[in-house]
């Protein structure tokens, strides 16, 4: 059941990401990846609102939490999870691990992408 909730949420998030990204692209007509930028920021804000509310004000059932945070927002953007985990490390005073997470994922992601491209050439 949980996997089905995540899968349905992921599908909704992925379609939402595509629609928002295309709308931003049409609105800006820019070569800058504004659609992805907006999706990542919106995803982070929504993740923060849900996680903050669940921590402070609202009892969020585990299945609903999975559906929203892992499914919908996971399909919408995994950047929100990355940002949340980084902020959690900072809030816990784990500055070295937060730095490794922030810098490491960006650098490793860029290197991984470059290696993947190079392997396929």
C-alpha positions in Angstrom: 0.0 0.0 0.0 2.8 2.4 0.9 4.6 1.8 -2.4 1.3 2.5 -4.3 0.9 5.8 -2.4 4.5 6.8 -3.2 4.0 5.8 -6.9 0.8 7.7 -7.3 2.3 10.7 -5.5 5.4 10.5 -7.7 3.3 10.5 -10.9 1.4 13.6 -9.7 4.7 15.3 -8.8 6.4 14.5 -12.1 3.4 15.7 -14.1 3.3 18.9 -12.0 7.0 19.4 -12.5 6.7 19.2 -16.2 3.7 21.5 -16.4 5.2 24.2 -14.2 8.6 23.9 -15.9 7.0 24.3 -19.4 4.8 27.2 -18.2 7.9 29.1 -16.9 9.8 28.3 -20.1 7.0 29.7 -22.2 6.7 32.8 -19.9 10.4 33.6 -19.9 11.6 32.3 -23.3 15.1 32.3 -21.7 18.0 30.0 -22.3 18.5 30.0 -18.6 16.9 26.9 -17.1 14.3 29.0 -15.2 11.7 26.2 -15.2 14.0 23.9 -13.2 15.1 26.8 -11.0 11.4 27.6 -10.1 10.5 24.0 -9.6 13.4 23.5 -7.2 12.6 26.6 -5.2 8.8 25.9 -5.1 9.6 22.3 -4.1 11.8 23.4 -1.3 9.2 25.9 0.0 6.4 23.4 -0.1 8.6 20.7 1.6 9.5 23.2 4.3 5.9 24.2 4.9 4.8 20.5 5.2 7.8 19.5 7.3 7.5 22.6 9.5 3.8 22.2 10.0 4.2 18.5 10.8 6.9 19.3 13.3 5.1 22.2 15.0 1.4 22.2 14.4 -0.2 19.4 12.5 -0.2 15.6 13.2 0.7 14.1 9.8 -0.1 10.4 9.4 2.9 8.4 8.2 1.2 7.3 5.0 0.2 10.9 4.2 3.8 12.0 4.9 5.1 9.4 2.5 2.6 10.4 -0.1 3.4 14.1 0.1 7.1 14.2 0.9 8.5 11.1 -0.8 5.8 10.7 -3.5 4.6 14.0 -4.7 7.6 16.1 -3.8 10.0 13.3 -4.7 8.5 13.3 -8.2 8.3 17.0 -8.3 12.0 17.6 -7.3 14.5 15.7 -5.2 16.2 19.0 -4.6 13.7 19.6 -1.8 14.9 16.4 0.0 18.5 17.5 -0.5 17.9 20.9 1.0 15.8 19.6 3.9 18.5 17.1 4.8 21.2 19.8 4.6 19.2 22.2 6.8 18.5 19.4 9.3 22.3 18.7 9.6 22.9 22.4 10.1 20.1 22.7 12.7 21.7 19.7 14.5 25.1 21.5 14.6 26.6 19.0 12.1 28.3 21.7 10.0 31.0 19.4 8.6 28.5 16.8 7.4 26.2 19.6 6.1 29.1 21.0 4.1 30.1 17.6 2.8 26.5 17.0 1.8 26.0 20.4 0.0 29.3 20.5 -1.7 29.7 16.8 -2.2 26.3 16.3 -3.9 26.8 19.2 -6.3 30.4 18.3 -7.2 29.7 14.5 -7.4 26.6 15.2 -9.5 28.4 17.4 -11.9 31.3 14.9 -12.2 28.9 12.0 -12.5 27.0 13.7 -15.3 30.2 14.5 -17.1 31.5 10.9 -16.8 28.1 9.6 -18.0 28.3 11.8 -21.1 31.9 10.9 -21.7 31.1 7.2 -21.5 28.5 7.5 -24.1 30.5 9.4 -26.7 
